[in-house]
Structures are given as C-alpha cells and as structure tokens.
Amino acid sequence: MLADHVPLDGVVPYPPEFAARYRARGYWRDETIDEVFSALFQRHGDRPALLWGDEVISYRELGRQAAALAAWLHHLGLGRRDRLVVHLPNSPEFLVLYFACQKLGVIPILALAPHRRHEIDHFVALTGAAGYVTADPELARVVGAAHPSLRQVVGLDELAAARVDAALRAAGVAPHPPSVPVDPDDPCALLLSGGTTGIPKLIPRTHNDYLYNTRAAMAVQAIGEASVQLCVLPLAHNMPLACPGVQGFLMAGARVVIGASTRAEAVFPLVERHRVTHIGAVPALYIRWLSDPAARGRDLHSVRLLQSGGQRLQPEVRRRMADAFPNAFVQENFGMSEGTLFFTRPTDPEAVRMETVGFPVSPDDEVRLTDEDGREVEDGEAGELTVRGPYTLRGYYRVPDYNRRVFTPDGFYRSGDLLRRHPSGAFLVEGRIKDLVNRGGEKISCEEVENLILTHPQVRNVACVAVPDPVLGERMCACVVCGPGGGLSLAELAEHLLGLGVAKYKLPERLEVMDAFPLSPFGKVSKKALVAGLAAPAAPAARP
C-alpha cells in the first residue's frame, strides 16, 4: 500500500483491522497486477501465452504489446485512476488492453459485448469515465457525443493497430510507457453485478483482493505449465478472467486458447487442435455442446477438468459431461463477481461432488446463512448467503444508499442467494431471494426490464418473472396489463425495448397479456402466484 493512500471517491475500503489480518495471513502481498504479470512475461519468455486463430502470442510478446498499448493510452491522455469503459468481444485486444491499463493505473470498467447504449450511458455517467473503447462504430459516435467526460473514444481497429505499434509509429510515440506508482489497494477493475434494481452495480476489485481471488481459485484446479485453457465465455465476466481464468493460467505459465464463438462446430476443433486440458463454461453451453452433432467422433481425451458455474448443474448433465470427456473431472463452482467462491474438489466425497457446489476457497471466507431478520438459520435450513472475506467487496461503487441495505453493519454482504448446508459441511444452492432471471448464467434484473416496458404507451402495469427452460435454466416472461382497448405482441414489445437501446439478451422471450395481476395479502403483485399460473407448458417464443 502506498504511504499516501487515499481511497478513490466512491470506493468503500476494507477496514484497517481486516486489511492488516489479510496481509498478515499472506492473502494480500501488496503487489499490483502489472508487477506480477510483467515478471511473468519476462520469466516465461517465448513460451506461448495466447492462441487466437493462427496467431500465437508469446509471454514476452504479450508484455511488449501491453507496454506499447500503455504508451499509446498515456499519449492519449489517460492515466492513474481514470476510468475506461471497455466494451469488446473476446479477442487478444481485450487482454492486451486489460494489462496495459494495469501499467498506468487506469481502471477498466468491463462491459459485456451485448450491452447497448442504455447500459453504456449509465456506466459512463456513473463513473465520469474518461475513455470508451468499443467495437461498435455507431455506439462510439453517439456515446462520445453524449458525454463531455469522455476525452477519448477508441475503436477496435485503432486498438488493434496500437497493440502492434502501427498507431504508435504513426503518432511518433515511443512504445515505452512511463513508470506509474499504482497502489495495490486501488481498484484494478470495476466488474458488473447482475443487480435486482434498474441500475447496474459496479464492483471495485483491488489489485490485492483480485490477485488473491485468482490464487485461491488456482489452488483447487491442477494447473501447470503444460495446461491449456479454452476460454469461450465473455472475458469481461469474472469467471473466465480470474476464477482462475486467464489470470490463473498465465500465472501458472500455461497457455490460453481464446475462442470467439461458443458454437459446438467452433469449440470442438479448438479442443482437438490445441489439446485443451481445462474448459470453463455454464451448464447451458455444456447441454448444447453435448446435443450437437458436431460433438460426435471428436477426440476429447486431453480434457482434464470441466469447470461449471453460473447455474446449478443437474446430475444428468454431469453424467453426460463425464461420458463425453472420459478423462475429465466435472467441477461445479458457485461464485459471484462480488467475491466469494465455492468449488468442489476431486478429493471430496462423492455426495459432495455430485450434490453440492463444494466449499469456499479461502480459510477466511466467513459464511453465514441467515433468515429475513438476519439471524443464522439452523443447519439443513435454507438461508441467504451472507459473507465477508479477503476478496469480497465492502461496498458497490458510488451507491451509498444501496450499500446500507445490502451490507450489514459489521461488513457482511447480503448476496440474495439461498443456500443450504449439506451434512458434509458443503453447500447447496437452493435459489435466490433477488428478483433476477438467470438466463444461461446471465443475470437479468426484472426491475430494470419492467421499468423499460412501462415506457410503452400501451402498458399500464408489468411484472417480469422467470419461467423454467430445459437448456438455459430460466427465461424471462413479461406479464403485462394493457390500457383500455390496447394490445401488445411480443414482437412489438421487443421492437420498443430495442429502440431504447437495451441489450438483446435482456428481451423477454414470452409475453402474457392479462386483465389484472394476482395480489399478495399486502396488496403487492404476487409473482409467486404469477409463476404458478404460468406453469402450464408453453412453447418457447422465438427470440425477436
């Protein structure tokens, strides 16, 4: 920690006594991500680090490109504690930019590629972002014009040129960034949380806690220099980036295969070609892959571990995964961008491996299961996961009122997830308290979509609920009450929402127009009754 450390405005710091404990126990090493990875880039030299199509980027080359891009960002006027909205698909540019930001102390805000103006506007306005990097030229134009704080708006083509020095040579910039003192207690990134309200939350992850997050996740996976990770989930997500993700595999001197597509015909050839040993995905993807004809006749014997997170993994799916990947351990994990991670281990008893999400990864993960009054429930009862620890946040970014509701006075985070303790001491996920739809691992806020639907002139009231789906786990159904003589189709609703700039994955996939909603005894809309009424089988609507 720098001697003159002052927390960034809007970031809730760890209390000093907890920070001292985490340092004393070796969780926090007061290193920055740049310090750790710059040493790794030199140590592993010409070993392959990233594989992208036919491009092979060595550790040394990855470090050189990150330094060149950092020099270019500095030339553009970006520096320590500036916020930069990163809105890119999977590509080497994403990772080179991530490591370049770490050199300068620039804080990347990791937006998801499907996000549109509705989300990007919010991230820029909330953070006062100084820069925006996007692969979408139209978004670059409209977002850049709308926000005076944005000093730089950069396209993917410019970024690609800068990482190979072309832009630097054109601008006369030396490919060496200045030395910037970065505080390990500063945020290394602002991750996104699938919150229950219409305002996406930003999660400050510090260099200290995020490096420990990765090291703790590495400890429950057998990763060595010969390991090969296939990364097809969006890199902006916490799991593929740091649980253990790209960070963990590079810290082990291994190699990472970056995939741009999650389609089976793209994934399985990569597994064969690169002899992939580790895959991380969500159950919805595993289900699709195993059902796809492209999976037949493939040599998948190189795979040693299949990490599954984001949704509960059903036993039948687990068995099918084990059959298709005969040498792989199917590892279920439960985690959150806010911090705490649970993993099963190969050494766990069969009941733990087959029925639970395992145990927390850190000895200092303090886990409570609590009732609605904050009291701990009895063993075997479901309760809200309430946690604190050396890599779990102490507050969302710049939302003090919300923080007062979701954090206890002694710093425990109320996650909104319902868990139950297994007789073994491991944990089972029972559902959630939060009003979310878990669509294949993507958490969609019902309230956010409801607020947008209410802007449609035909809609008088709306309630969005989750309906079961055999592949994605859940899909969103919008229940609406229209005005007198009004009507609404799913296509019309989708057109309206897309016009507001919402991401496509948030669109409702079923629409029920009703005369009135069932109410609870307290006069609120009873979503429980709505879900019960929708339980009759209905064909999934085609996505507009």
C-alpha positions as CSV (number, residue, x, y, z in Angstrom):
1,M,0.0,0.0,0.0
2,L,1.3,3.5,-0.9
3,A,2.1,5.6,2.1
4,D,-0.2,8.4,1.0
5,H,-3.1,6.1,0.0
6,V,-6.4,7.8,-0.2
7,P,-9.3,5.7,-1.3
8,L,-10.8,6.5,-4.7
9,D,-14.0,8.5,-4.3
10,G,-16.9,6.1,-4.3
11,V,-14.9,3.0,-3.3
12,V,-15.6,1.5,0.1
13,P,-12.2,0.4,1.6
14,Y,-11.6,-2.7,3.7
15,P,-11.4,-1.7,7.4
16,P,-7.8,-1.3,8.6
17,E,-8.0,-4.2,11.0
18,F,-9.2,-6.6,8.3
19,A,-6.6,-5.4,5.8
20,A,-3.9,-6.0,8.4
21,R,-5.2,-9.5,9.0
22,Y,-5.3,-10.4,5.3
23,R,-1.7,-9.1,4.9
24,A,-0.5,-11.0,8.0
25,R,-2.0,-14.2,6.7
26,G,-0.4,-13.8,3.3
27,Y,-3.6,-13.3,1.2
28,W,-2.6,-9.8,0.3
29,R,1.0,-9.4,-0.9
30,D,0.9,-5.7,-1.8
31,E,1.7,-6.4,-5.4
32,T,-0.1,-4.9,-8.4
33,I,-1.3,-6.9,-11.3
34,D,1.3,-5.2,-13.5
35,E,4.1,-6.1,-11.1
36,V,3.1,-9.8,-11.1
37,F,2.5,-10.2,-14.8
38,S,5.4,-8.1,-16.0
39,A,7.7,-10.5,-14.2
40,L,5.8,-13.5,-15.6
41,F,6.1,-12.1,-19.2
42,Q,9.8,-12.0,-18.8
43,R,10.2,-15.3,-16.9
44,H,8.3,-17.4,-19.5
45,G,9.7,-15.5,-22.5
46,D,9.0,-17.3,-25.7
47,R,6.5,-19.8,-24.3
48,P,3.1,-19.5,-26.0
49,A,0.7,-17.5,-23.8
50,L,-2.3,-16.7,-26.0
51,L,-3.6,-18.6,-29.0
52,W,-6.1,-16.8,-31.3
53,G,-6.9,-18.4,-34.6
54,D,-3.5,-18.9,-36.3
55,E,-1.9,-16.2,-34.1
56,V,0.4,-17.3,-31.3
57,I,1.4,-14.6,-28.8
58,S,4.3,-15.5,-26.5
59,Y,4.6,-14.3,-22.9
60,R,7.3,-11.8,-24.0
61,E,5.3,-10.5,-26.9
62,L,2.2,-10.1,-24.7
63,G,4.2,-8.0,-22.3
64,R,5.7,-6.0,-25.2
65,Q,2.2,-5.3,-26.7
66,A,0.8,-4.3,-23.3
67,A,3.7,-1.9,-22.8
68,A,3.2,-0.4,-26.3
69,L,-0.6,0.0,-25.8
70,A,0.0,1.6,-22.3
71,A,2.3,4.1,-24.0
72,W,-0.4,4.9,-26.5
73,L,-3.0,5.3,-23.8
74,H,-0.7,7.7,-22.0
75,H,-0.2,9.6,-25.3
76,L,-4.0,9.9,-25.5
77,G,-4.0,11.5,-22.0
78,L,-5.2,8.6,-19.9
79,G,-3.6,8.0,-16.5
80,R,-3.9,6.7,-13.0
81,R,-7.4,6.3,-11.6
82,D,-9.0,7.4,-14.9
83,R,-12.0,5.1,-15.7
84,L,-12.1,3.5,-19.1
85,V,-15.3,1.6,-20.3
86,V,-14.1,-1.5,-22.1
87,H,-16.8,-2.8,-24.5
88,L,-15.1,-5.5,-26.6
89,P,-15.7,-9.1,-27.7
90,N,-13.3,-11.9,-26.9
91,S,-10.0,-11.1,-28.7
92,P,-6.3,-10.5,-27.9
93,E,-7.1,-6.8,-27.9
94,F,-9.2,-7.2,-24.8
95,L,-6.4,-8.8,-22.8
96,V,-3.7,-6.6,-24.1
97,L,-5.8,-3.6,-23.1
98,Y,-6.5,-5.1,-19.7
99,F,-2.8,-5.5,-19.0
100,A,-2.0,-2.1,-20.5
101,C,-4.5,-0.4,-18.1
102,Q,-2.7,-2.1,-15.2
103,K,0.6,-0.4,-16.1
104,L,-0.9,3.0,-15.9
105,G,-3.3,2.5,-13.1
106,V,-6.2,3.2,-15.5
107,I,-9.4,1.4,-14.2
108,P,-11.2,-0.6,-16.8
109,I,-15.0,-0.9,-16.5
110,L,-15.7,-4.3,-18.0
111,A,-18.9,-4.0,-20.0
112,L,-20.3,-7.0,-21.8
113,A,-20.2,-7.2,-25.6
114,P,-24.1,-7.4,-25.9
115,H,-24.6,-4.2,-24.0
116,R,-26.0,-1.3,-25.9
117,R,-26.4,2.4,-25.3
118,H,-28.8,2.0,-22.3
119,E,-26.1,0.3,-20.3
120,I,-23.0,2.1,-21.7
121,D,-24.6,5.6,-21.0
122,H,-25.1,4.5,-17.4
123,F,-21.5,3.3,-16.9
124,V,-20.0,6.5,-18.3
125,A,-22.3,8.8,-16.3
126,L,-21.9,6.9,-13.0
127,T,-18.1,6.8,-13.2
128,G,-17.3,10.0,-15.1
129,A,-15.3,7.8,-17.5
130,A,-12.5,9.5,-19.4
131,G,-12.5,6.9,-22.2
132,Y,-14.6,4.4,-24.1
133,V,-13.3,1.5,-26.2
134,T,-15.8,-0.3,-28.4
135,A,-16.0,-2.5,-31.5
136,D,-19.3,-0.7,-32.5
137,P,-18.6,2.5,-34.6
138,E,-22.2,3.8,-34.2
139,L,-22.1,3.4,-30.4
140,A,-18.7,5.2,-30.4
141,R,-20.3,8.1,-32.2
142,V,-23.4,8.5,-30.2
143,V,-21.9,7.8,-26.8
144,G,-18.9,10.0,-27.5
145,A,-21.2,12.9,-28.4
146,A,-23.4,12.5,-25.3
147,H,-20.8,12.5,-22.6
148,P,-18.5,15.5,-22.0
149,S,-16.3,13.5,-19.6
150,L,-15.1,11.3,-22.4
151,R,-11.8,12.6,-23.5
152,Q,-11.1,9.6,-25.8
153,V,-13.4,7.2,-27.8
154,V,-11.4,4.4,-29.4
155,G,-12.4,1.8,-31.9
156,L,-11.3,-1.8,-32.1
157,D,-9.3,-1.1,-35.3
158,E,-7.3,1.6,-33.6
159,L,-6.7,-0.6,-30.7
160,A,-5.5,-3.5,-32.9
161,A,-3.1,-1.2,-34.7
162,A,-1.8,0.2,-31.4
163,R,-1.0,-3.2,-29.9
164,V,1.3,-4.0,-32.9
165,D,2.9,-0.5,-32.8
166,A,1.3,0.8,-36.1
167,A,-0.6,3.6,-34.3
168,L,2.4,4.5,-32.2
169,R,4.7,4.8,-35.2
170,A,2.1,7.0,-37.0
171,A,1.8,9.3,-33.9
172,G,5.6,9.3,-33.2
173,V,5.1,7.7,-29.8
174,A,7.9,5.6,-28.2
175,P,6.5,2.1,-27.3
176,H,7.5,2.5,-23.6
177,P,5.0,3.8,-21.0
178,P,6.1,6.0,-18.1
179,S,6.6,4.4,-14.7
180,V,3.4,5.0,-12.7
181,P,3.2,4.2,-8.9
182,V,0.0,2.2,-8.6
183,D,-1.5,1.4,-5.2
184,P,-2.3,-2.3,-4.6
185,D,-5.4,-1.1,-2.7
186,D,-6.7,0.8,-5.7
187,P,-9.3,-0.9,-8.0
188,C,-7.7,-2.9,-10.8
189,A,-11.1,-3.1,-12.5
190,L,-14.8,-2.4,-12.0
191,L,-16.8,-5.5,-12.7
192,L,-20.5,-5.7,-13.3
193,S,-23.1,-7.2,-11.0
194,G,-26.4,-8.6,-12.0
195,G,-28.3,-6.4,-9.6
196,T,-32.0,-6.5,-8.8
197,T,-32.7,-2.8,-9.5
198,G,-32.7,-0.9,-12.7
199,I,-29.2,0.5,-12.0
200,P,-26.3,-1.9,-12.9
201,K,-23.9,-2.1,-10.0
202,L,-20.1,-1.7,-10.3
203,I,-17.8,-3.8,-8.2
204,P,-14.4,-2.4,-7.3
205,R,-11.8,-5.2,-7.3
206,T,-8.5,-4.2,-5.9
207,H,-5.1,-5.5,-7.0
208,N,-4.6,-7.2,-3.6
209,D,-8.0,-8.9,-3.5
210,Y,-8.2,-9.8,-7.2
211,L,-4.8,-11.5,-7.3
212,Y,-5.7,-13.5,-4.2
213,N,-9.1,-14.3,-5.8
214,T,-7.1,-15.9,-8.6
215,R,-4.5,-17.7,-6.5
216,A,-7.3,-19.2,-4.3
217,A,-9.1,-20.5,-7.3
218,M,-5.9,-21.9,-8.8
219,A,-5.4,-23.9,-5.7
220,V,-8.4,-26.1,-6.4
221,Q,-7.5,-26.8,-10.0
222,A,-4.5,-28.7,-11.1
223,I,-2.8,-26.1,-13.4
224,G,0.8,-26.3,-14.6
225,E,2.9,-25.1,-17.5
226,A,1.5,-27.9,-19.7
227,S,-2.1,-26.9,-19.1
228,V,-4.2,-25.4,-21.9
229,Q,-7.3,-23.4,-21.1
230,L,-10.1,-22.9,-23.6
231,C,-11.8,-19.6,-23.0
232,V,-15.0,-19.0,-24.9
233,L,-17.1,-17.3,-22.2
234,P,-17.0,-13.5,-22.4
235,L,-13.7,-12.3,-21.0
236,A,-15.5,-9.4,-19.2
237,H,-17.0,-11.9,-16.8
238,N,-15.3,-12.7,-13.6
239,M,-15.1,-16.5,-14.0
240,P,-13.2,-16.6,-17.4
241,L,-11.0,-13.7,-16.4
242,A,-9.9,-14.6,-12.9
243,C,-11.6,-17.7,-11.3
244,P,-8.9,-18.9,-12.0
245,G,-9.5,-17.9,-15.7
246,V,-6.9,-16.2,-17.9
247,Q,-5.1,-14.7,-14.9
248,G,-4.7,-18.0,-13.3
249,F,-3.4,-19.9,-16.3
250,L,-0.9,-17.2,-17.2
251,M,0.2,-17.1,-13.6
252,A,1.0,-20.8,-13.9
253,G,2.9,-20.4,-17.2
254,A,0.2,-22.2,-19.1
255,R,-1.4,-21.2,-22.4
256,V,-4.9,-19.8,-23.1
257,V,-6.9,-20.5,-26.3
258,I,-9.3,-17.6,-26.9
259,G,-12.5,-18.5,-28.8
260,A,-14.8,-16.0,-30.4
261,S,-17.7,-18.4,-30.7
262,T,-19.5,-20.8,-28.4
263,R,-20.9,-22.9,-31.2
264,A,-20.0,-26.6,-31.0
265,E,-18.6,-26.6,-34.5
266,A,-16.1,-23.9,-33.4
267,V,-15.3,-25.2,-29.9
268,F,-14.6,-28.9,-30.5
269,P,-12.0,-28.3,-33.3
270,L,-10.1,-26.0,-30.9
271,V,-10.1,-28.7,-28.2
272,E,-8.6,-31.2,-30.6
273,R,-6.2,-28.9,-32.3
274,H,-4.7,-27.4,-29.1
275,R,-5.1,-30.5,-26.8
276,V,-7.1,-28.4,-24.4
277,T,-6.9,-29.6,-20.8
278,H,-9.3,-27.2,-19.0
279,I,-12.7,-25.7,-20.1
280,G,-14.8,-23.3,-18.1
281,A,-18.5,-22.8,-19.2
282,V,-22.0,-22.7,-17.9
283,P,-24.5,-25.7,-17.9
284,A,-26.5,-24.2,-20.8
285,L,-23.4,-24.4,-23.0
286,Y,-22.5,-27.9,-22.0
287,I,-26.0,-29.1,-22.7
288,R,-25.9,-27.5,-26.2
289,W,-22.5,-28.9,-27.0
290,L,-23.4,-32.4,-25.9
291,S,-26.5,-32.4,-28.0
292,D,-24.8,-31.1,-31.1
293,P,-23.9,-33.5,-33.9
294,A,-20.5,-31.6,-34.1
295,A,-19.6,-33.4,-30.9
296,R,-19.7,-36.8,-32.4
297,G,-16.4,-38.6,-33.2
298,R,-14.2,-35.9,-31.5
299,D,-11.1,-36.8,-29.6
300,L,-11.7,-35.1,-26.2
301,H,-9.3,-37.2,-24.1
302,S,-7.0,-34.3,-23.5
303,V,-9.5,-32.5,-21.3
304,R,-8.8,-33.0,-17.6
305,L,-11.2,-30.6,-16.0
306,L,-14.6,-29.1,-16.8
307,Q,-15.5,-26.1,-14.7
308,S,-19.2,-25.3,-14.5
309,G,-20.7,-22.2,-12.9
310,G,-23.4,-19.7,-13.3
311,Q,-26.3,-22.2,-13.0
312,R,-26.9,-25.3,-10.9
313,L,-25.5,-28.4,-12.7
314,Q,-28.1,-31.1,-12.8
315,P,-26.8,-34.7,-12.1
316,E,-27.9,-36.0,-15.5
317,V,-26.0,-33.2,-17.3
318,R,-23.0,-34.0,-15.1
319,R,-23.1,-37.7,-16.1
320,R,-23.3,-36.8,-19.8
321,M,-20.3,-34.5,-19.5
322,A,-18.3,-37.3,-17.8
323,D,-19.2,-39.7,-20.6
324,A,-18.3,-37.3,-23.4
325,F,-15.0,-36.2,-21.7
326,P,-13.7,-39.5,-20.3
327,N,-10.6,-38.1,-18.6
328,A,-12.2,-35.0,-17.1
329,F,-13.2,-34.1,-13.6
330,V,-16.5,-32.2,-13.7
331,Q,-16.1,-29.4,-11.2
332,E,-19.1,-27.4,-10.1
333,N,-18.5,-24.0,-8.6
334,F,-20.6,-21.2,-7.3
335,G,-19.3,-17.7,-7.2
336,M,-20.0,-14.0,-7.7
337,S,-18.2,-11.0,-9.2
338,E,-18.6,-9.6,-5.7
339,G,-16.1,-12.1,-4.4
340,T,-16.7,-15.4,-2.5
341,L,-16.1,-18.6,-4.5
342,F,-17.2,-22.2,-3.8
343,F,-15.7,-25.2,-5.6
344,T,-15.9,-28.9,-5.4
345,R,-12.6,-30.8,-5.3
346,P,-11.6,-34.2,-6.8
347,T,-10.8,-35.4,-3.3
348,D,-14.3,-34.6,-2.0
349,P,-16.7,-37.5,-1.1
350,E,-19.0,-38.5,-4.0
351,A,-22.0,-37.0,-2.3
352,V,-20.3,-33.6,-2.1
353,R,-19.1,-33.8,-5.8
354,M,-22.5,-34.9,-7.1
355,E,-24.9,-32.9,-4.9
356,T,-23.2,-29.6,-3.9
357,V,-21.2,-26.6,-5.0
358,G,-18.5,-27.6,-2.5
359,F,-16.7,-25.3,0.0
360,P,-15.4,-21.8,0.0
361,V,-11.8,-21.4,-1.3
362,S,-10.4,-19.3,1.5
363,P,-10.0,-20.2,5.2
364,D,-11.0,-16.6,5.9
365,D,-14.3,-16.7,3.9
366,E,-16.8,-16.1,6.7
367,V,-20.1,-17.6,5.6
368,R,-23.4,-17.2,7.3
369,L,-26.8,-18.4,6.1
370,T,-29.4,-16.0,7.5
371,D,-33.2,-15.5,7.7
372,E,-35.0,-12.3,6.7
373,D,-34.2,-10.9,10.1
374,G,-30.5,-11.5,9.8
375,R,-30.4,-14.5,12.2
376,E,-28.4,-17.5,11.3
377,V,-30.7,-20.5,10.3
378,E,-30.3,-24.0,11.7
379,D,-28.1,-26.5,9.8
380,G,-30.1,-28.0,6.9
381,E,-32.3,-25.0,6.5
382,A,-32.1,-22.6,3.5
383,G,-30.8,-19.2,4.3
384,E,-29.5,-16.1,2.5
385,L,-25.8,-16.3,1.8
386,T,-24.2,-13.6,3.8
387,V,-20.4,-13.3,3.5
388,R,-17.2,-11.3,4.1
389,G,-13.6,-12.2,3.4
390,P,-10.3,-11.2,1.8
391,Y,-11.6,-11.0,-1.7
392,T,-15.3,-10.0,-1.1
393,L,-16.2,-6.3,-1.7
394,R,-17.2,-4.0,1.2
395,G,-19.4,-1.8,-1.0
396,Y,-20.6,-1.2,-4.6
397,Y,-19.2,1.8,-6.4
398,R,-21.0,5.1,-5.7
399,V,-24.3,3.8,-4.4
400,P,-24.1,4.5,-0.6
401,D,-27.9,4.2,0.0
402,Y,-27.9,0.8,-1.7
403,N,-24.8,-0.3,0.2
404,R,-26.6,0.5,3.5
405,R,-29.3,-2.0,2.6
406,V,-27.1,-4.9,1.3
407,F,-24.3,-4.8,3.8
408,T,-24.6,-5.5,7.5
409,P,-23.1,-3.0,10.0
410,D,-20.2,-5.4,10.5
411,G,-19.4,-5.6,6.8
412,F,-21.1,-8.9,5.7
413,Y,-22.5,-8.8,2.1
414,R,-26.1,-10.0,1.8
415,S,-25.9,-11.8,-1.6
416,G,-29.6,-12.5,-2.2
417,D,-28.7,-16.2,-2.9
418,L,-30.4,-19.0,-1.0
419,L,-28.0,-21.8,0.1
420,R,-28.3,-24.7,2.5
421,R,-25.6,-26.6,4.3
422,H,-25.1,-30.2,3.4
423,P,-24.5,-32.7,6.2
424,S,-20.9,-32.8,5.0
425,G,-20.5,-29.1,5.6
426,A,-20.5,-28.3,1.9
427,F,-23.2,-26.0,0.4
428,L,-26.1,-26.5,-1.9
429,V,-27.7,-23.7,-3.9
430,E,-31.5,-23.6,-3.4
431,G,-32.4,-20.5,-5.5
432,R,-32.3,-16.8,-4.7
433,I,-34.1,-14.0,-3.0
434,K,-33.1,-11.5,-5.6
435,D,-35.7,-10.7,-8.3
436,L,-33.5,-12.0,-11.2
437,V,-33.8,-14.2,-14.2
438,N,-30.8,-16.5,-14.6
439,R,-30.6,-17.0,-18.4
440,G,-27.8,-19.4,-19.0
441,G,-25.7,-17.8,-16.4
442,E,-26.5,-14.2,-17.4
443,K,-28.4,-12.5,-14.5
444,I,-31.1,-10.2,-15.8
445,S,-32.8,-7.7,-13.4
446,C,-36.6,-8.0,-13.6
447,E,-37.0,-4.5,-12.2
448,E,-34.7,-3.0,-14.9
449,V,-36.7,-4.6,-17.7
450,E,-40.0,-3.7,-16.0
451,N,-39.1,0.0,-15.8
452,L,-38.3,-0.1,-19.6
453,I,-41.5,-1.9,-20.5
454,L,-43.6,0.7,-18.6
455,T,-42.5,3.3,-21.1
456,H,-44.5,1.6,-23.8
457,P,-47.7,3.6,-24.3
458,Q,-50.0,0.5,-24.2
459,V,-48.7,-0.8,-20.9
460,R,-50.3,0.1,-17.6
461,N,-48.6,-2.5,-15.4
462,V,-45.9,-5.1,-15.8
463,A,-44.3,-7.9,-13.8
464,C,-41.4,-9.9,-15.2
465,V,-40.8,-13.4,-13.9
466,A,-38.6,-16.4,-14.6
467,V,-40.0,-19.4,-16.3
468,P,-38.1,-22.7,-16.4
469,D,-36.2,-23.7,-19.5
470,P,-34.5,-27.1,-20.1
471,V,-31.4,-25.6,-21.6
472,L,-30.9,-22.1,-20.3
473,G,-32.3,-22.8,-16.9
474,E,-34.7,-19.8,-17.0
475,R,-36.1,-17.4,-19.5
476,M,-38.0,-14.2,-18.9
477,C,-41.7,-13.9,-19.2
478,A,-43.3,-10.4,-19.3
479,C,-46.8,-10.3,-17.8
480,V,-48.5,-7.0,-18.8
481,V,-51.8,-5.2,-18.2
482,C,-52.7,-3.0,-21.1
483,G,-54.7,0.2,-21.2
484,P,-58.4,0.2,-22.3
485,G,-58.7,-1.3,-25.8
486,G,-54.9,-1.8,-26.0
487,G,-53.0,-4.8,-27.1
488,L,-49.4,-5.8,-27.4
489,S,-47.4,-8.5,-29.2
490,L,-44.0,-9.9,-28.3
491,A,-42.5,-8.6,-31.5
492,E,-43.9,-5.1,-30.7
493,L,-42.5,-5.2,-27.2
494,A,-39.1,-6.3,-28.5
495,E,-39.0,-3.5,-31.0
496,H,-39.8,-1.0,-28.3
497,L,-37.1,-2.2,-26.0
498,L,-34.5,-2.4,-28.7
499,G,-35.4,1.2,-29.6
500,L,-34.5,2.1,-26.0
501,G,-31.0,0.6,-26.6
502,V,-31.3,-2.4,-24.3
503,A,-29.1,-5.4,-24.8
504,K,-30.8,-8.2,-26.7
505,Y,-30.2,-10.9,-24.1
506,K,-32.5,-9.0,-21.7
507,L,-35.5,-9.1,-24.1
508,P,-38.5,-11.1,-22.7
509,E,-39.0,-14.4,-24.5
510,R,-42.6,-14.9,-23.5
511,L,-45.4,-12.4,-23.2
512,E,-48.7,-12.8,-21.3
513,V,-51.3,-10.1,-21.6
514,M,-53.6,-10.1,-18.5
515,D,-56.6,-8.2,-17.3
516,A,-55.2,-7.9,-13.8
517,F,-52.4,-9.3,-11.6
518,P,-52.9,-11.6,-8.5
519,L,-52.0,-9.7,-5.3
520,S,-50.4,-10.7,-2.1
521,P,-52.2,-10.1,1.3
522,F,-50.2,-6.9,1.5
523,G,-51.5,-5.6,-1.8
524,K,-48.4,-6.2,-3.8
525,V,-48.2,-8.1,-7.1
526,S,-47.7,-11.8,-6.2
527,K,-45.0,-13.0,-8.5
528,K,-45.3,-16.4,-6.9
529,A,-48.9,-16.7,-8.0
530,L,-48.0,-15.4,-11.5
531,V,-45.3,-18.1,-11.8
532,A,-47.8,-20.8,-10.6
533,G,-50.3,-19.6,-13.2
534,L,-47.7,-19.8,-16.0
535,A,-46.6,-23.3,-15.1
536,A,-48.8,-24.9,-17.8
537,P,-46.5,-26.0,-20.7
538,A,-46.0,-23.3,-23.4
539,A,-43.7,-23.4,-26.4
540,P,-40.8,-21.0,-26.0
541,A,-41.3,-17.9,-28.1
542,A,-39.0,-17.3,-31.0
543,R,-36.5,-14.6,-30.0
544,P,-37.2,-11.4,-32.0
